[in-house]
Amino acid sequence: MVDSYNVVVDRLNAFTPADFEGYEVERLKLLSSARKLVNLGIWHRWTAVGGGEKTVEELAKLATKDCDLNLLRRLLRLLGATYVIEETGEDRYKPTDLSLSIGDESTTTAQYILSMAHHWNASFMNLPSFLAKTSYREPLDPKYNNYDSFSGCMMEWSKYRFSWPDFYDTTSLVAGADLASGAPLVVDIGGHHGYDTLTFLKKHPDVPDGSLVIQDLEAVLADANLGTDKVKLMPHIFFEPQPIYGSRAYFLREVFHDY
């Protein structure tokens, strides 16, 4: 087992940024797989067995790696104190809806939580040394920066914010459109995995196929699973000229304030 780990580590260390030129999706998948090596796996396995009340010893057996029992006990007490899990007795715990969703791979809850460690906290801590290393030049290379992807965070966060059809009269937007012309109705620029577009579609399900367009980076759109022909995915960098003319509306959310 030790030899196999060493082989994996050596292969990971051999990669350079140049190896992923033109393969951004593959880079993100490899990064995700590497992170699993430092995960005890308890969340996923606890959810997989149906949850239920467990002792510290039982939870230790669910771990995919050998973990000191007293360390796990201390971590569980902290999680109980912050209501991530429920402490039901001495060294006894049961999951909450939150902890079960963390272990559910069909959600992005875990990514949202990890984004704090992988994105914001790391960015804050690394910024002084990063800027010193670059002689305080403006960072322009997206592959050389002091933070990581936060796609999962954006997806999870979008579920809890106001939907734009709730505060904007999208009915008038549709009513005044020439839907028979084939021109796009809404172009969602920087639309990620389409949460805002799908909420619009939920309110207006009869719009023609392909009349809604989501634009984002190709690597971002690769993970978007919309399940509808009403929406078209279009790789596009919004710093470049807009390729679609004549759309009824161009929608940007949480974009302008960054630039």
Sequence and secondary structure as in RCSB ss.txt:
>XXXX:A:sequence
MVDSYNVVVDRLNAFTPADFEGYEVERLKLLSSARKLVNLGIWHRWTAVGGGEKTVEELAKLATKDCDLNLLRRL
LRLLGATYVIEETGEDRYKPTDLSLSIGDESTTTAQYILSMAHHWNASFMNLPSFLAKTSYREPLDPKYNNYDSF
SGCMMEWSKYRFSWPDFYDTTSLVAGADLASGAPLVVDIGGHHGYDTLTFLKKHPDVPDGSLVIQDLEAVLADAN
LGTDKVKLMPHIFFEPQPIYGSRAYFLREVFHDY
>XXXX:A:secstr
 HHHHHHHHHHHHH  GGGGTT HHHHHHHHHHHHHTT   HHHHHHHTT   EEHHHHHHH SS   HHHHHHH
HHHHHHTTSEEEEETTEEEE HHHHHHT TTSSHHHHHHHIIIIIIHHHHHHHHHHHHTTT     TTSSS    
HHHHHHHHTTS  HHHHS HHHHHHTS TTS   SEEEET TT HHHHHHHHH TTS TT EEEEE HHHHTT  
   SSEEEEE  TTS     S SEEEE S GGG 
